[in-house]
C-alpha cells in the first residue's frame, strides 16, 4: 500500500501493475522543488498514466495531487483508509491463491 510518493518514489509507484493507496495520500514530482528536472523515468511514466496537461502540470510545478484524483483517473486501483489497510486488496483476495503458477511438465527434449 502506498501512503504517498514523491520524486523517485512516484516513479516506482507508477511502474507497478496495481497501486493500492491510502485515501489521504499525496503524490508529487518533487524534483522541481529542488530545481531539478524529473528523472528516473518519471516524465515517461507520467505521460503514460495521466492526461497530457496533468502530466505537464505535475512535472513542471511539483504541486501534489491527491490519491482520490488519481483514483478517478484510473491510476490507483483501490483506495483504503489510512488506519485500516486492506492487503491484499479485496477484488483480488480470492483470486490470488488460485492464480499460482503451475509447474510445467518436464520434456524429454531439452
C-alpha positions, 0 to 999 in steps of 0.5 A: 500500500502506498501512503504517498510518493514523491520524486523517485518514489512516484516513479516506482509507484507508477511502474507497478501493475496495481497501486493500492493507496491510502485515501489521504495520500499525496503524490508529487514530482518533487524534483522541481522543488529542488530545481531539478528536472524529473528523472528516473523515468518519471516524465515517461511514466507520467505521460503514460498514466495521466492526461497530457496537461496533468502530466505537464502540470505535475512535472513542471510545478511539483504541486501534489495531487491527491490519491482520490484524483488519481483514483478517478483517473484510473491510476490507483486501483483501490483506495483504503483508509489510512488506519485500516489497510486492506492487503491484499486488496479485496477484488483480488483476495480470492483470486490470488491463491488460485492464480499460482503458477503451475509447474510445467511438465518436464520434456524429454527434449531439452 
